[in-house]
Amino acid sequence: MGFMQVLRRRWKDAASLVCVGLDPEPARFPAKFRDDPDAVFHFCREIVDATAQSVCCFKPQIAHFAALGAEDALARLIAHVHDAHPGIPVILDAKRGDIGSTARHYAAEAFDRYRADAVTANPYLGADSLQPFLERADKGVVILCRTSNPGAADLQDLMVSGNGGSGRPLYQHLAETVAREWNGNGNCALVVGATWPEQLREVRAIVGDMPLLVPGVGAQGGDVEAVVRNAKSADGTGLVVSSSRAVLYASGGDDFAAAAAAAAEGLREAINRAR
C-alpha cells in the first residue's frame, strides 16, 4: 500500500489524527541521557514506543538530526518505526524544493536513504521542482500551503490573479493548483497551520478530502477544536494534527516517556471529542 492508503487505515484503526513530531534537542533530554553517545536515537525511540498507540504517524524533523550529525540515528529511528510499529507511516519533515536534477537527489534521500513514507516539500520553485517527488506514486508529498509561522503572510497572503482575473491569496491559488494539476497520483497533502483556522476552512473548501498536515497545536498555541471544526473532511478525518515539543518535553524527568504518552493520548482524545 502507498502512503495515503496506510494513513487512512491508521486513522481508522487507531481512531487517531495525531502526529508526533520528533525534534530532538539534547539540552532538553532527561539526565539519564547525559552521557549516552547515542542519546538522540535512544530518546526518540523511547518517545516512539511510548506514543505509538495514540498516533496516526510520526514526523521527524531532518534539521534537528542533521545539525547534530545524527543522520544515522534518523535512519535507524525510521527503520525502528517500520519494524516495531508496522502500519504507522513516517513523514520526513525536510521541506525540500529545488531544480529538477537536485530534486531527484532529495527524493532519493527521503524515500531511498531514509525510507520515509512521505516528505514535506516547498513549492516555491514550481511544478518541475516537485515532479521527482510527485512521480513516486506510493509516497506522500506534503506541500507547504499556509504555514503556522508569523511571517507566513509576507508571501503566502499576497494577492494574485487567476485565469478568471479575480484576485485571491497565493495560498488559495496554490491549494487549487495542487488539487487540480499536481495530484495526478493522489499522493499530495498540504501543510496549513493550526494558528490560522479561517485559512484552514478556506483550504478545505478548495481541496475536498485531501489530507492536511496541521502543525501549531501545543507549544504554538493552535486551538484543537477550531482546527477540527474548520478542517476535518466529510468523513471526520482528513487531518494530521502535529505536536512536537508539547509531547517530547512533557516532562524533563525520568517519567518523560510516560508523560509523552499521556500528552499524545490527551491530544487524541481532545481531537476525537471535537470531531
N, C-alpha and C positions, 0 to 999 in steps of 0.2 A: 504493500500500500504506500501511496505517497503521503507527503506531509499533511495535506488537507484532510485526507481520509483518517489518518491517525489522530489528528487533532479533534476532529468531530467525534470520533469514537471515544476519545478520552473525556471530552465534555460530558458525554452521556454516562460512561462507566463510572467516573469519579464524581459526577454531579458537581463539577468544579470549572470555574472560569479563571482560576488563579494561576498566575505565572510568578515564580520566584526568580528574581534577578540575582545572579551570582557575581557580585562586585567586590572581590576580596581587598581589604585594607588591613594589612598585618598589624598596624598600630592599634587597631580596634579588636584584635583577636584576644580571647581569654588567655590568661597567664600560662595555661598548660601548653600552649604552642610556642612559647617564647624561645626555647632552644631547639625547636624542631626544624631541621633543614628542609623538610617537605611540608611546611606548615600550610601553605596555600592549598595544596591538594587535600591534605587531611581535614582542614577546617571546612572546605567546600563539600567534601564528601560527606561529612557528618551532617551538614545542613541538608544536603540532598536526601540522605537516608531518613532524616527526621521529618521532612516535609512532604515526601513523595506522595503519601496517601491523600494529601489535600490539594494537589496541583493538577493543572492540565498540561503544563510544560515548564521547562527551565530555560533561563536566558542568561548565559554567561556573557559578560562584557569583555571583549577582547583586550581593550586598552589596559584594564586592571591587571590582566595577566602579563601582557607584553611589557609593560613598564617595569615589572618585577623580574623580567627574564624567565617567566614561568609558563612559556608556551607549551612545554612538555606536560606540565601539570594540567593545563587546559585540555590537551588531547586526552590525557588519562581520565580526566573528570567526565568528559563527554562519553568516553568508552564505558566508564562506570555506570552512567545513567542508562545507556543502552543495554548493558549486561545485567545490572541488578534490578532495573525498573523498566523492563520492556513495555512498550506501549505509551511511554511518556516521551514526547518529542522534545528536541533541543533547538532553540533559536539562538544562533550566534549573533550577538549584538555587535556588529562591526561597521555598519553604516557605510558600506563600500559604494564607490561610484567613480568610474574613470573611463578613459577611452577604451575602445574595444579590445585591443591586444592586452592591455593591462587588466581590464575587467575579467578576461578569461583566466588570468592567474589568480585574481581574487576569488573567482568562483571555485577554482580548483582548491585554493586554500581552505575555503569554508566547507566545501562539500566532500573533497577527497582527503585533504590532510587532516582536518578536524572531525570529519564525518557528522557535521551538523545537519539537521533536518530542514533548517530554514536559516536565512540570513537577513539582517536588516540592510537596506540599500538606500542610497541618496540619489534622487532622480535629477539633480540639477544639470547634469550633462546630457540629458535626453535619452530617448529610447535605445539608441545603439549602445550606450554605456551599460544598460541593464540587460541587453539581449543575452549575454552569456549566462546570466542567472535565470532569466525567464525561460530559456530553452531547456533547462533541466526540469522537465515536467513533474518529476517526482519530488522536487524540492520546493520549499516555500520561499517567496521573495516578499519581504515585508518592507514596504516603501514608505519613506518619510512623507507625511502629508501636512499635518498641523501639529507641530511638536509642543511639548509642555513647557519649554523654557521661556523666560520673559521676553527675550529678543526675537521670538518666532515671528512677531508681527512685522519686523523690519522688512522681510521679503515675502513671507507667506500670505500676508494680507494685502499685498499690492493688487490694485485693480487691473485686470487685463480684459481684453475684448475677445470674445469667442467668435465662432463663424457667423453668428447672428448679429454681431456688432455690439451687443449689450455687455456692459462691464460687470465683472464679478471677481471676487478674490482669487488669487493664484491657487490657493489650496483647493478651492472648489473645482477650478479648471483641471488641476492635476488629478483629483479624485475621479472626475468623469473620464479623463484620458486613460487612466489605469483601467477603469471598469470596462470601457468600450473598445480600447485599442490594444492594451498591453496584456490583457488577461486571457489570451487565447488558450493557454493550457490550464486555466482555472487554478493557478498556483500563486496568485497575488493576494496580499493583505496590505493594510495601510496602518501607519502609526498616527494616532491622534491623541493628544494629551488629555488626561483626566481634568486638568485645570481649565479646560475650555468646553464646558458641557453644551453650550449652544452650537459650537462648531461641530461637536460630536453628532448632534442631531442633524445638522445640515449634511454632513458627510454620509451618515447612514441613509438619508433620503436619496442621495445620489447613487450609492454603490449597491443598494439592495442588501443581500445577505453576505457580502464579502466580509471576512473576518477583520476586526480592528484590534490592533495591539494598543493598549491604553496604559502608558506609564503615567506616573504622577500621583498615585494614591499613596497614602502613608506619609513619608517624610516631606513630600512636596505639597501635601495638603489637598489633593483632589478628593471630591466627595463621592463615595461609593454609590449612594442612592441616585445622585444626579447622573452619574455615568451610566448606570443600568437603565434608568428611565429614558435617557436620551439616545442610547446607542445599542441596546440589545436588538438582535434580529427578530424576525417574525416568530421564530420558534423559541425565543427566550435565551438563545445562546449568542453566537457571533462575536464574542468578546474574549480577549486575552488580557486580563487586568493584572498589570505587573507591579509588584512591590519588591524592593531590594533591601535598602537599609533598615526599614521598619521590621523586616523579618530576620535578616542576617544578624543584626546587632540588638535584638530584642532584650538580650542580657549579655553583659560582659563577664559573667562568672562561669563557673563550671556547669551551670544549668543552661548554657547557651543553646544547646540543641533542643531541649525541651521547650524553652521559651520561643525558639523559632517555630517549632511545630505548633505551639499554641497560637502564635501570631498568624501563621498561614491558615490554620483552621478557622480562626476568628474572622479572617477576611473572606474565606469561602462561605461561611455562614452568613456574613453580612450581605454578600452579593446574592446569595440564594434567597434571603428574606426580601431583598429589593426586587427580585425578578419573580 
